[in-house]
Amino acid sequence: MDICIVGAGYVGLSTAVGFAEHGHRSVCVDINQKRIEDINSGVCPIFEPGVEEALRRSISKELLKATLDLKGALETSEVVFITVPTPCDDSGKMDTKFIDKASKDIAKYISSYKVVVVKSTVIPGTTESVVMKNLEAAGKKHGVDFGLCMNPEFLREGHALEDFLKPDRIVIGSADIRAGDVLEKLYEGFNAPMLRTDIKTAEMIKYASNSFLATKITFANEIGNICKLLGIDVYKVMGGVGMDKRINPHFLRAGCGFGGSCFPKDVSALLNKGREAGHEPRLLDTVLKVNADQRKLMVRHLRSKMDLKGKRIAVLGLAFNPDTDDVRESAAIDTVQGLIEHGADVSVYDPKAMDNFRKLFPGITYAKSAKDALKGADACIIATDWDEFKKLESKDFDSMKNKVILEGRKTLDKSKVKSFEGVCW
Ligand code: UGA
């Protein structure tokens, strides 16, 4: 099938290369000229494992190209995916400006029946109130000129392609059977259960999933904080808890709080939508508050051990997750901010995320390696569980002034590093 993908970020690109692996041809449309040039020359503009290799494979089979020309891309496509960002505005509500612009642009250029699919995460009601409305306002008739679907993505940054190719489920919300059938055909060959719903239900499945996962992590963190005071290892506890099929072992890793571009913004957007609809979502509100506290915990622990003023503190790991260069809502931000506020001299290292972090904190020391960051440090905090840090051994910490090691993600291997402490274990 021929597909047009509007917005070539990590979701759009992973979708394009993922469909190419199934033999479908995609044209990615973006407003960023440099991004278009990079994609067409086989350079992946985002750091996402496996995507660059898949991108090159897709280009060589002529199954993927990128362009600024939405009109041309639409002409040759049967299905149009909208994969633009949906950030939160300052009040925590979802900002629809990119969805609004993308759907207005699509509406301008549709000249024959297209299935328009919203893949961006949007608050229930948005696909109909923004996308359908814009298409109809441009004189296009639903069912004649276009069909409309909502097809949420469940892609983790750092595992986006893997998650796309091996989904737990495919959710297709459609405003009409014909559009849903076209999308179902596109996913033929994927080995996953297919759930057909109406549009609002599909939108809500995404928010409920992310909110539940954020709650699950927060629960593990809360248990972890209690465990630490009682001298119990929360990882052993959650190992036992997760053996219950009704709970499962995933997303129970306690640590220094969840971050990233999805959980914080999605929980916040659902919280606001609930309030707007007349319900006070107390659980979601608490999840965000507990998580905000959890992200400050590493500095609090360190302060209970030493006065941070004038101390050199090494922070290893700046990205919100390993295998990504994304630092949005990363626990390292709260940690570095707290360290600076208490007068510490901060030295940081991350295998991929230093450039992005530098934009937020230009004044701290950026080390060339973990070992370099540790030299002369009075303490070390590990905030991201990169594989590189899992390999660290006791001798790698020998150059520290004091071997105070606090980890936020259960990264270090006990058989390799003698003495360290977890943030909540
Ligand atoms: C999340 C969801 O997992 C995806 O299914 C969803 O599609 C995506 O949001 C989205 O809405 O686009 P993502 O935020 O990229 O994916 O990454 P996760 O692997 O879910 O990690 C989120 C945060 O939770 C990270 O800070 C991670 O360290 C933290 N986490 C995760 C924990 O603290 N403990 C865990 O057990 C798991």
Residues whose N, C-alpha, C, O or C-beta is under 5 A from the ligand:
A	BS01	UGA	E153 F154 L155 R156 E157 I217 F251 L252 R253 G255 G257 F258 G259 G260 C262 F263 F320 N321
